Amino acid sequence: MSRVWGLLPLAMDDSDLMMLILVIFILAVLIISFFMAFPFHIALLFSGALLAGLGIAIHETRRISRV
């Protein structure tokens, strides 16, 4: 059983870190494009739904890794 600190496993190598940085960059670009393309309240709703889905996915992944 591996130990987990936050989101990053302790045995993470360079390619995993680069993929994480890429995903964070793509997520930031997506949220910025929401605010450029839609009215403020709709972009806020989309961004909240996207971040809530990401939080649920992280929670479920960590729950499955504990089993």
N, C-alpha and C positions, 0 to 999 in steps of 0.2 A: 504494500500500500504506500503510495507516494504522499508526501506532505505537500500541502498547498498553502501559499502565502498570498492572500488576496485573490487576484485573477491569474497570477503567473505561477506555474509550477516551478519548483526549485531546480528541476533538471532541464529548464528551457535553454535551447541553444540559439545561435545567432539568427538562423532562418526563421524560427518561430517568432522571435522578437521583431524581425523585419515585417513579417506578415501582420503582426499586431499593430505596428505603426502604420502600415498600409490601410488596414481596416479602419483605424481611427481617422486617418486622413480622408478616406472615402466617406465616412459618416459625417465628418465636418462639412465636406463639400455638398453632400446631399441636404443637410440642414440649411446651409446658406442658400442653396438653390430654392428650397421651399420658401424662404423669406423673400427671395427676389421674384418668384413666379406667382405667388398667391397673396391674397390680403393677409394682414397680420394675424387675425384670429384663426384663420384656417391653417396658416403655416404653423402657428403655435400648437394647434390641435394635432397636426401631422407629426410635428417634432415630438410632442409628448407621447403619442402613440408609438412612435419609433423607439424612443428611449425606454418606454414601459415594456415593449416587446423584447428589447435587448436585456433589460433587467430580469425579466422572466426567464429568458433563455440562459442567462448566466446562473440564475438560481437553480434551474433544473439540471444544468450540466454539473454543478457542484454537488447537488443532491445525488445524482446518478454515480458520481465518482466516489462518494462515501460508501456506497453499497458494495 
